[in-house]
């Protein structure tokens, strides 16, 4: 007569099967571990900076640690043992010209202990807010001047996600200062040729002719 015995404990296991005296034994050898985070990526738009990763956790959580080059690691309270797959680090990366790196660590969920001394973790690439954030498209208006020969292009400085000491949103001009300039392009309608003007202020004057229609665009150079 043959017997079958199966022993299995925990979630992350490797099953070994063998026979002893016609008794078939199936044993799960279990080493507690958690899946590593994947695709750890910085996403920054107008200085709104997020760290994102995958996959969505099941029966475990994530903790984010970050550091500026040459400094100690830090944590932000909302990204400790979280089930989310993104972490808002906008205010954490406050030195805009500093270089930062982050790690996403896989851990037990809150209230669950673990015997692991080191948890699986995945590091990001280096990130510099000043250089790496993506700046959105500026809004602008056009007004024909009294001389009927020139137009003025008025550009609205983009607001960022950053606040000043008075809790007011800073514009890209507040941040880039003299490093900010706009490149204004204009061309005749249905023409492939275009002319570009550098504009360091929020407005600039361009030549205009009543007999021609123009299409224009404005681009930021920083």
C-alpha positions in Angstrom: 0.0 0.0 0.0 1.3 3.4 -0.9 0.8 6.7 1.0 1.1 10.3 -0.1 2.2 13.1 2.2 2.2 16.7 1.3 3.6 19.5 3.5 3.4 23.1 2.3 3.8 26.3 4.3 4.0 30.0 3.2 3.5 31.6 -0.2 6.8 31.8 -1.9 8.0 28.2 -2.0 9.9 25.6 -4.1 8.3 22.1 -4.2 10.5 19.0 -3.9 9.0 15.6 -4.4 10.6 12.2 -3.4 9.6 8.7 -2.2 10.7 6.9 1.0 9.5 3.3 1.5 6.7 3.7 -1.0 5.5 6.9 0.7 5.4 9.7 -1.7 6.4 13.0 0.0 5.9 16.4 -1.4 7.6 19.2 0.6 7.6 22.9 0.0 10.9 24.4 1.0 10.1 28.0 1.9 12.3 31.0 2.1 10.5 34.1 3.0 11.0 36.7 0.2 9.1 39.3 -1.8 9.1 40.3 -5.5 11.4 43.1 -6.4 9.9 46.4 -7.7 10.3 46.8 -11.5 10.5 49.8 -13.9 11.5 52.3 -11.1 11.2 55.6 -13.0 11.2 59.3 -12.2 8.4 61.3 -13.8 8.6 65.1 -13.5 6.4 67.7 -15.2 6.6 71.4 -14.3 8.5 70.3 -11.2 5.8 67.9 -10.1 8.0 64.9 -9.4 6.8 61.3 -8.9 8.6 58.1 -8.5 6.7 55.2 -10.2 7.2 51.4 -10.3 5.4 48.1 -10.8 3.8 45.7 -10.1 0.8 46.2 -7.8 1.7 44.3 -4.6 -0.2 41.4 -3.2 0.4 40.3 0.4 3.4 42.7 0.7 4.1 46.4 0.5 6.7 49.0 -0.7 8.8 51.5 1.1 10.6 54.3 -0.8 14.1 55.6 0.3 15.8 58.4 -1.5 19.0 60.5 -1.1 20.8 63.4 -2.6 24.3 62.5 -3.8 26.7 62.5 -0.8 23.9 62.6 1.8 22.1 60.1 4.0 19.0 58.2 2.9 15.6 59.6 3.8 12.0 58.4 3.8 8.7 60.3 3.2 5.9 59.2 5.6 3.3 58.6 2.8 5.6 56.1 1.1 6.3 53.7 3.9 4.8 50.2 3.7 2.4 51.4 1.0 0.3 49.5 -1.5 0.7 52.3 -4.1 3.0 52.1 -7.0 3.9 55.8 -7.0 5.4 58.3 -4.5 5.2 62.1 -4.7 8.7 63.4 -4.0 8.0 67.0 -5.2 8.8 68.6 -1.9 11.5 66.1 -1.0 13.8 66.9 -3.9 14.0 70.5 -2.8 17.6 71.2 -4.0 16.6 71.6 -7.7 20.2 71.4 -8.9 21.0 68.4 -6.7 21.2 64.8 -8.0 19.0 62.3 -6.4 18.6 58.5 -6.4 15.7 56.5 -5.0 15.2 52.8 -4.0 11.9 50.9 -3.8 12.0 48.2 -1.1 9.6 45.3 -0.9 8.5 44.6 2.7 5.7 42.9 4.7 2.4 44.7 5.0 1.9 46.8 8.1 1.5 44.8 11.3 3.3 41.7 9.9 6.8 40.8 11.1 9.6 39.3 9.0 12.8 37.4 9.7 14.6 39.0 6.8 17.5 41.2 7.7 17.6 42.8 4.2 14.6 43.3 1.9 14.6 43.1 -1.9 15.1 46.5 -3.4 15.4 48.2 -6.8 17.2 51.5 -7.5 16.3 54.3 -9.9 18.5 56.2 -12.2 20.0 59.5 -11.0 17.6 62.5 -11.3 18.2 66.3 -11.3 15.0 68.4 -11.1 16.5 71.4 -12.7 17.7 69.5 -15.7 15.3 66.6 -16.0 11.8 68.0 -15.4 9.7 68.5 -18.5 8.3 72.0 -19.0 4.8 72.2 -20.5 3.8 74.4 -23.5 3.4 78.1 -22.7 0.3 80.1 -23.4 0.7 83.3 -25.4 -1.4 86.1 -27.0 -0.7 88.3 -30.0 -1.6 92.0 -30.3 -1.2 94.2 -33.3 0.6 97.5 -32.4 -0.6 100.9 -33.3 2.0 101.3 -36.0 0.3 98.4 -37.9 3.8 97.2 -38.8 4.6 95.2 -35.7 3.0 92.8 -33.3 3.6 92.1 -29.7 3.7 88.5 -28.4 2.7 88.2 -24.8 3.8 85.0 -23.1 2.4 83.7 -19.8 5.0 82.2 -17.6 4.0 78.6 -16.6 3.2 77.9 -13.0 5.1 75.0 -11.4 4.2 72.6 -8.6 6.6 74.4 -6.3 5.6 76.9 -3.6 7.6 79.9 -2.2 7.8 80.9 1.4 4.4 82.5 1.2 2.8 79.2 0.0 2.3 80.7 -3.5 3.1 78.8 -6.6 6.3 79.7 -8.3 6.6 80.2 -12.0 9.3 78.9 -14.2 10.8 82.4 -14.3 11.1 82.3 -10.5 13.1 79.2 -10.8 15.2 79.6 -14.0 15.6 83.3 -13.7 18.1 84.5 -16.3 18.5 81.0 -17.7 14.9 81.2 -19.1 14.2 82.4 -22.6 11.4 81.8 -25.1 12.0 81.0 -28.7 9.2 82.5 -30.8 8.6 81.1 -34.3 6.4 82.6 -37.0 5.7 82.0 -40.6 3.4 82.8 -43.4 0.3 80.6 -43.5 0.8 77.5 -45.8 4.5 78.2 -45.8 7.1 75.7 -44.6 9.7 78.4 -43.9 9.7 80.0 -40.5 11.6 82.7 -38.6 12.7 82.4 -35.0 13.2 85.2 -32.4 14.8 84.8 -29.0 12.7 86.4 -26.3 14.0 86.7 -22.7 11.1 88.7 -21.4 7.4 87.9 -21.2 6.7 89.9 -24.4 8.6 90.6 -27.6 7.9 92.7 -30.7 7.9 91.1 -34.2 7.5 92.5 -37.7 4.0 92.2 -39.1 2.4 92.9 -42.5 -1.3 93.3 -43.0 -1.3 91.6 -46.3 0.0 88.3 -44.9 -1.4 85.8 -42.5 0.9 84.2 -40.0 1.0 81.0 -37.9 3.1 81.1 -34.8 4.4 79.0 -32.0 6.4 79.6 -28.8 9.0 77.2 -27.4 10.9 77.4 -24.1 14.7 77.2 -24.0 16.3 76.6 -20.6 
